C-alpha cells in the first residue's frame, strides 16, 4: 500500500464554459478527483451539468467566492446586494481584490449569510459537496473570518480545506516534467491546486492587475494539457503515488 498521496483539485468551475470544459476533461481521467465550484459565477449551471456527467467518483467542493477579480468580467454575490451591502462595490459587484477586505472589512453577518447561500446553491443544484475551500484564499488577508467560516462549514457537515492545512505539493501542473519533478520528494499527503481551462476566446479576454489578458489562458491551458496527459497515471504509479480526493480524507 502506498504511503504517498496526491490530492489534485481543479478550481474555478463555473468561471466560464472554457473553464468548465477543461475541468470536465481532467475529471474524466480519474486522476483529478476534486473540483471546486463557484456558485455565484456566470457559468455555474453549465459547470453543474458537466460535473454530473462524469461517471467516476468526484469530490465536489464549494469554492467560496467573495471577490470577482477579472477586469470587465464580474459577478455579484448570490444574495441581493441590499442584503449584504458590505460585500459589494458601488456597482453591486463583489470587489475585484480580496485585499480590499483589509481596508474595508465586511460585516461578518453578511459574509456568513453568503457562505450559507453558496453552500445551499451547490446542494440545490443537485451536487453533493463534501468540502469547502476559498477562492483566492481570502482568509489569508482577513484571518478574522477563518473561525466563523469554519464553524458554518463544519456545521454544514463539510470539510474545511483551510482547517485541514494539507501541505502543498512541491511541483506544479505547468508541464508533466515539473509535476513529475516533485513526486520523488512527496511524503504523506499533499495538495496540488490547478486551474485547467481551454485556451479560447473567453479565457483570453480575462486579465487583472497581476496578469494581462492572455497570460492566465496560456497557464491554464498548460495545466489542462498536463492533467489530461495519458502518461500521468503511469508517472504516479512509478513514484508509488496514489491519487485521492477530499472524500478520501473524511
C-alpha positions as CSV (number, residue, x, y, z in Angstrom):
1,X,0.0,0.0,0.0
2,X,1.3,3.5,-0.9
3,X,2.2,6.0,1.8
4,X,2.3,8.8,-0.7
5,X,-1.0,10.5,-1.8
6,X,-1.6,13.4,-4.1
7,X,-4.8,15.3,-4.0
8,X,-5.3,17.3,-7.2
9,X,-8.0,19.9,-7.0
10,X,-9.5,21.7,-10.1
11,X,-10.7,25.1,-9.1
12,X,-13.0,27.8,-10.6
13,X,-15.7,25.5,-12.1
14,X,-18.4,28.0,-13.2
15,X,-16.0,30.7,-14.3
16,X,-16.9,30.3,-18.0
17,X,-17.6,27.5,-20.4
18,X,-14.0,27.0,-21.5
19,X,-13.0,26.5,-17.9
20,X,-15.9,24.1,-17.4
21,X,-14.9,22.0,-20.4
22,X,-11.3,21.9,-19.3
23,X,-12.2,20.8,-15.8
24,X,-14.6,18.1,-17.1
25,X,-11.8,16.8,-19.3
26,X,-9.4,16.4,-16.3
27,X,-12.1,14.9,-14.1
28,X,-12.7,12.2,-16.7
29,X,-9.1,10.9,-16.4
30,X,-9.7,9.7,-12.8
31,X,-6.5,11.3,-11.6
32,X,-8.0,14.7,-10.7
33,X,-10.8,13.7,-8.3
34,X,-11.8,17.0,-6.7
35,X,-13.5,20.1,-8.1
36,X,-14.3,23.5,-6.6
37,X,-17.5,25.1,-7.8
38,X,-18.2,28.8,-7.8
39,X,-21.9,29.1,-7.2
40,X,-22.1,32.8,-7.9
41,X,-20.0,32.7,-11.2
42,X,-21.7,33.2,-14.6
43,X,-21.3,29.6,-15.9
44,X,-22.4,27.8,-12.7
45,X,-25.3,25.9,-14.3
46,X,-23.1,24.7,-17.1
47,X,-20.5,23.5,-14.6
48,X,-23.1,21.5,-12.7
49,X,-24.2,19.7,-15.8
50,X,-20.7,18.8,-16.8
51,X,-19.8,17.5,-13.3
52,X,-22.9,15.5,-13.2
53,X,-22.0,13.8,-16.5
54,X,-18.7,12.4,-15.1
55,X,-19.2,8.7,-14.3
56,X,-16.3,8.3,-11.9
57,X,-16.5,9.4,-8.2
58,X,-15.8,13.0,-7.8
59,X,-15.3,15.0,-4.6
60,X,-17.3,18.2,-5.2
61,X,-16.3,21.3,-3.2
62,X,-17.9,24.7,-2.7
63,X,-15.3,27.2,-3.9
64,X,-16.3,30.1,-1.6
65,X,-16.2,33.3,-3.6
66,X,-16.2,36.7,-2.1
67,X,-14.5,38.6,-4.9
68,X,-14.6,39.0,-8.6
69,X,-11.0,39.8,-9.7
70,X,-11.2,40.0,-13.5
71,X,-11.3,43.3,-15.4
72,X,-14.5,43.6,-17.4
73,X,-15.9,40.2,-16.2
74,X,-17.6,40.5,-12.9
75,X,-20.2,38.7,-10.8
76,X,-22.3,39.5,-7.8
77,X,-23.0,37.6,-4.6
78,X,-25.8,35.2,-4.6
79,X,-27.7,37.2,-2.1
80,X,-29.1,40.6,-3.2
81,X,-26.7,43.5,-2.6
82,X,-29.3,45.1,-0.4
83,X,-29.0,42.2,2.0
84,X,-25.2,42.1,2.0
85,X,-24.1,45.7,1.3
86,X,-20.7,45.3,2.8
87,X,-19.8,42.6,0.3
88,X,-20.4,44.7,-2.9
89,X,-18.9,47.7,-4.6
90,X,-20.8,50.8,-5.8
91,X,-21.9,48.8,-8.9
92,X,-23.3,45.9,-6.9
93,X,-20.5,43.5,-7.7
94,X,-18.1,41.6,-5.4
95,X,-14.8,43.6,-5.0
96,X,-12.1,42.9,-7.6
97,X,-9.4,42.3,-5.0
98,X,-9.9,40.4,-1.8
99,X,-7.3,42.6,-0.2
100,X,-10.0,45.3,-0.1
101,X,-11.4,43.4,2.9
102,X,-8.3,44.5,4.9
103,X,-9.1,48.2,4.5
104,X,-12.8,47.9,4.4
105,X,-13.8,44.8,6.4
106,X,-17.2,43.4,5.6
107,X,-19.9,42.6,8.1
108,X,-19.3,39.1,9.5
109,X,-23.1,38.5,9.3
110,X,-23.0,39.4,5.6
111,X,-20.1,37.0,5.0
112,X,-21.7,34.1,6.8
113,X,-25.0,34.7,5.1
114,X,-23.3,34.5,1.7
115,X,-21.3,31.4,2.7
116,X,-24.5,29.6,3.7
117,X,-26.2,30.7,0.4
118,X,-23.3,29.4,-1.7
119,X,-23.3,26.0,0.1
120,X,-27.1,25.8,-0.3
121,X,-26.9,26.7,-4.0
122,X,-24.4,23.9,-4.8
123,X,-26.6,21.4,-3.0
124,X,-29.8,22.7,-4.5
125,X,-28.3,22.3,-8.0
126,X,-28.1,18.5,-7.4
127,X,-24.5,18.2,-6.4
128,X,-23.3,16.7,-3.1
129,X,-20.4,18.7,-1.8
130,X,-18.0,17.2,0.7
131,X,-15.6,20.1,1.3
132,X,-15.3,23.9,1.2
133,X,-12.3,26.0,0.1
134,X,-11.8,29.6,-0.7
135,X,-11.4,31.5,-4.0
136,X,-8.1,33.4,-3.7
137,X,-7.8,32.2,-0.1
138,X,-9.4,35.4,1.3
139,X,-9.0,34.4,4.9
140,X,-5.2,34.8,4.4
141,X,-5.9,38.5,4.0
142,X,-8.7,38.6,6.6
143,X,-7.8,35.9,9.2
144,X,-10.6,37.0,11.5
145,X,-13.0,35.4,9.1
146,X,-11.4,31.9,9.5
147,X,-13.1,30.7,12.7
148,X,-16.6,31.9,11.9
149,X,-16.5,30.4,8.4
150,X,-15.0,27.2,9.8
151,X,-17.9,26.9,12.2
152,X,-20.5,27.3,9.5
153,X,-18.7,24.8,7.2
154,X,-18.4,22.2,9.8
155,X,-22.0,22.6,11.0
156,X,-22.9,22.0,7.3
157,X,-21.2,18.6,7.6
158,X,-18.4,19.6,5.2
159,X,-14.6,19.5,5.4
160,X,-13.0,22.9,5.5
161,X,-9.8,22.9,3.4
162,X,-8.1,25.7,5.3
163,X,-8.6,23.8,8.6
164,X,-7.1,20.6,7.1
165,X,-3.9,22.5,6.2
166,X,-2.7,19.9,3.7
167,X,0.9,20.7,2.7
168,X,1.1,22.0,-0.9
169,X,2.8,19.8,-3.5
170,X,6.3,21.0,-4.3
171,X,5.7,20.6,-8.1
172,X,3.1,22.2,-10.3
173,X,1.0,21.4,-13.3
174,X,2.7,23.7,-15.9
175,X,4.1,20.6,-17.5
176,X,4.4,16.9,-17.0
177,X,8.1,17.3,-16.3
178,X,7.6,19.9,-13.5
179,X,4.9,17.8,-11.9
180,X,7.0,14.7,-12.1
181,X,10.0,16.5,-10.5
182,X,8.1,16.9,-7.3
183,X,6.9,13.3,-6.9
184,X,10.1,11.7,-5.5
185,X,10.1,14.0,-2.5
186,X,6.4,13.6,-1.7
187,X,5.8,12.2,1.7
188,X,2.3,11.5,3.1
189,X,-0.4,13.6,1.7
190,X,0.0,16.8,-0.5
191,X,-2.4,19.1,-2.3
192,X,-1.9,20.4,-5.9
193,X,-4.3,23.2,-6.8
194,X,-4.9,23.5,-10.5
195,X,-7.0,25.7,-12.8
196,X,-7.3,23.8,-16.0
197,X,-9.2,25.5,-18.9
198,X,-9.3,25.6,-22.7
199,X,-7.3,28.4,-24.3
200,X,-10.1,30.1,-26.2
201,X,-11.8,33.5,-26.7
202,X,-13.4,33.5,-23.3
203,X,-10.2,32.8,-21.4
204,X,-8.0,35.1,-23.5
205,X,-10.1,38.2,-22.6
206,X,-9.6,37.7,-18.9
207,X,-7.0,39.8,-17.1
208,X,-6.4,41.5,-13.8
209,X,-3.9,43.7,-12.1
210,X,-1.3,40.9,-11.8
211,X,-1.8,39.3,-15.2
212,X,-2.7,41.0,-18.5
213,X,-5.2,39.3,-20.8
214,X,-3.9,36.0,-22.3
215,X,-1.5,35.1,-19.5
216,X,-3.9,33.1,-17.4
217,X,-5.3,31.5,-20.6
218,X,-1.9,30.1,-21.5
219,X,-1.1,29.0,-18.0
220,X,-4.5,27.2,-17.6
221,X,-4.3,25.5,-21.0
222,X,-0.8,24.2,-19.9
223,X,-2.4,22.7,-16.8
224,X,-5.1,21.1,-18.9
225,X,-2.5,19.5,-21.1
226,X,-0.6,18.2,-18.1
227,X,-3.6,16.8,-16.2
228,X,-5.0,15.0,-19.3
229,X,-1.7,13.6,-20.4
230,X,-2.1,9.8,-20.8
231,X,1.3,9.3,-19.3
232,X,0.3,10.9,-15.9
233,X,-1.2,7.8,-14.3
234,X,1.9,5.8,-15.1
235,X,4.1,8.6,-13.8
236,X,2.3,8.5,-10.5
237,X,2.5,4.7,-10.3
238,X,6.2,4.7,-11.0
239,X,6.7,7.0,-8.0
240,X,4.3,4.9,-5.8
241,X,1.9,7.9,-5.5
242,X,-1.9,7.3,-5.2
243,X,-4.3,10.0,-6.5
244,X,-7.0,10.8,-3.9
245,X,-9.9,13.3,-3.4
246,X,-11.4,15.1,-0.4
247,X,-13.8,12.3,0.1
248,X,-10.9,10.0,0.9
249,X,-10.0,12.3,3.9
250,X,-13.4,12.3,5.6
